[in-house]
Amino acid sequence: MSSPGPGGDDAEIITASLRQPERFAAVFDRHAPHIHRYLARRLGGQIADDLMGETFLIAFGGRDRYDPAFPSARPWLYGIATNLAGQRRREEAREYRLRAALGPPADQDCHAERVAEQVTAQAMNDRLATALAGLARGDRDVLLLIAWEGLAYEEVASALGIPVGTVRSRLNRARKKVRAKLGHALAEEVSNHG
């Protein structure tokens, strides 16, 4: 790993950075090239730039939980970077599965049809966003974990620390509210154009 440089070992620097946050820059200077190289090998250069910055932001935010028994922060930083790389891969995999499920875009000869579809899709996205924003936080969390992340009721219960019955009732309530909000918006649109 790295030998202590100017200012002491990483544990000393991180501990001092709790009182003097600017001291954390030394940890960045020591380890950023290694973390960037690791991420670039896994994910490519451009993504590595983003995730390296995010790695150090997370480390800076969590520096009060760093175990000073470890003089080098590099393994800790590799752990954060590995978690971020895994998240990025999972996000990409979900996106690819979604694209595959939707299938290839239909050939459209008419530009006007494409524009109309895009406007309609944007309007529906806005309505859905409004409907989601109108939900209680707990109801929204349950709905999104099930709808977007594909979690089972038991997994949502575990993730949120609530009983499975609460997951079911929150999901039911969220679905009813979203349907009502979307149905009301569609009814208004039909009456405005009819």
C-alpha positions in Angstrom: 0.0 0.0 0.0 1.2 3.5 0.5 3.7 4.7 3.0 2.9 7.7 5.2 3.7 10.9 3.4 3.8 14.4 4.6 1.2 15.0 7.3 1.2 11.5 8.6 -0.7 8.3 7.7 -4.2 8.3 6.3 -5.8 7.6 9.7 -4.1 10.6 11.2 -5.1 12.8 8.3 -8.7 11.6 8.3 -9.0 12.1 12.1 -7.5 15.6 11.7 -9.9 16.4 8.9 -12.8 16.1 11.3 -11.6 19.4 12.7 -9.9 20.7 9.6 -11.8 19.4 6.5 -9.3 20.7 4.1 -6.8 18.1 5.4 -8.8 15.4 3.6 -7.3 16.7 0.3 -4.1 14.8 1.2 -6.0 11.5 1.1 -7.4 12.4 -2.3 -3.9 13.3 -3.6 -2.4 10.0 -2.4 -5.1 7.7 -3.6 -7.1 9.3 -6.5 -4.7 7.9 -9.2 -5.1 4.4 -7.9 -8.9 4.6 -7.5 -9.3 6.1 -11.0 -7.1 3.4 -12.6 -9.2 0.7 -10.9 -12.5 2.2 -12.0 -11.2 2.9 -15.5 -10.2 -0.8 -15.9 -13.7 -1.8 -14.8 -15.9 0.7 -16.5 -13.9 2.9 -18.9 -12.3 6.4 -18.5 -15.3 8.7 -18.6 -17.4 6.8 -16.1 -14.2 6.4 -13.9 -13.9 10.2 -13.7 -17.5 10.5 -12.3 -17.2 7.6 -9.9 -13.8 8.6 -8.6 -15.3 11.9 -7.6 -18.3 10.2 -6.1 -16.0 7.8 -4.2 -14.2 10.6 -2.5 -17.4 12.5 -1.8 -18.8 9.5 0.0 -15.5 8.9 1.8 -15.4 12.6 2.9 -19.0 12.4 4.1 -18.2 9.2 6.0 -14.8 10.1 7.4 -16.2 10.2 10.9 -16.8 6.4 10.7 -13.3 5.6 9.4 -11.5 3.1 11.6 -8.2 4.7 12.6 -6.7 1.3 13.3 -6.1 1.1 9.5 -3.2 3.5 8.6 -4.0 3.3 4.9 -7.4 4.4 3.6 -6.8 2.8 0.2 -8.7 -0.5 1.0 -11.6 1.6 2.3 -11.6 3.7 -0.8 -11.5 0.5 -3.0 -14.5 -0.8 -1.1 -16.5 2.4 -1.8 -15.4 2.4 -5.5 -16.4 -1.3 -5.9 -19.8 -0.6 -4.5 -20.3 2.3 -6.9 -19.1 0.2 -9.8 -21.6 -2.5 -8.9 -24.4 0.0 -8.7 -23.5 1.4 -12.1 -23.5 -2.1 -13.6 -26.8 -2.9 -12.1 -28.3 0.4 -13.4 -27.0 -0.4 -16.9 -28.4 -3.9 -16.7 -31.8 -2.6 -15.7 -31.7 -0.1 -18.5 -30.8 -2.8 -21.1 -33.6 -5.1 -19.8 -36.0 -2.3 -20.1 -35.0 -1.5 -23.6 -35.2 -5.2 -24.6 -38.7 -5.4 -23.0 -39.8 -2.4 -25.0 -38.5 -3.8 -28.2 -37.1 -1.8 -31.1 -38.7 1.5 -31.9 -41.4 1.2 -34.6 -40.6 2.7 -37.9 -42.5 5.9 -38.4 -42.8 7.6 -41.7 -44.5 10.8 -40.4 -42.6 13.4 -38.5 -45.9 14.8 -37.2 -46.7 11.4 -35.6 -43.4 11.2 -33.9 -43.8 14.7 -32.5 -47.3 14.0 -31.3 -46.2 10.8 -29.6 -43.3 12.6 -27.9 -45.6 15.4 -26.6 -48.1 12.8 -25.4 -45.4 10.8 -23.7 -44.0 13.9 -22.0 -47.4 14.9 -20.8 -48.0 11.5 -19.3 -44.5 11.6 -17.6 -45.4 15.0 -16.1 -48.8 13.6 -14.9 -47.1 10.5 -13.4 -44.4 12.7 -11.7 -47.2 14.8 -10.3 -49.1 11.8 -9.1 -46.0 10.3 -7.5 -45.2 13.6 -5.8 -48.6 13.7 -4.3 -48.1 10.4 -2.5 -47.0 10.1 1.1 -43.3 9.3 1.3 -43.8 5.8 2.6 -46.4 5.0 0.0 -44.1 6.3 -2.8 -41.1 4.4 -1.5 -43.1 1.1 -1.5 -44.5 1.8 -5.0 -41.2 2.6 -6.5 -39.3 -0.2 -4.9 -41.8 -2.7 -6.4 -42.5 -1.0 -9.7 -39.0 0.3 -10.6 -36.7 -2.1 -8.7 -38.8 -5.2 -9.0 -38.5 -6.1 -5.4 -40.9 -8.6 -3.8 -43.1 -7.6 -0.9 -40.8 -9.3 1.6 -37.8 -7.5 0.2 -39.5 -4.2 0.4 -40.5 -4.9 4.0 -36.9 -5.7 4.8 -35.5 -2.7 3.0 -37.9 -0.3 4.7 -38.0 -2.1 8.1 -41.8 -2.5 8.0 -44.1 -5.5 8.2 -45.2 -7.2 4.9 -48.8 -6.2 5.7 -47.8 -2.6 5.7 -46.1 -3.0 2.4 -49.3 -4.4 0.9 -51.5 -1.7 2.3 -49.2 1.1 1.3 -48.9 -0.3 -2.2 -52.7 -0.6 -2.5 -53.2 3.0 -1.3 -50.5 4.2 -3.7 -51.9 2.4 -6.7 -55.4 3.8 -6.0 -54.1 7.4 -5.7 -52.0 7.2 -8.8 -54.8 5.6 -10.9 -57.2 8.3 -9.6 -54.8 11.1 -10.4 -54.0 9.8 -13.9 -57.6 9.0 -14.6 -58.7 12.5 -13.6 -56.0 14.1 -15.8 -56.9 11.9 -18.8 -60.6 12.7 -18.3 -59.8 16.5 -18.3 -57.7 16.1 -21.5 -60.5 14.3 -23.3 -63.1 17.0 -22.2 -60.7 19.8 -23.3 -60.2 18.3 -26.7 -63.7 16.8 -27.2 
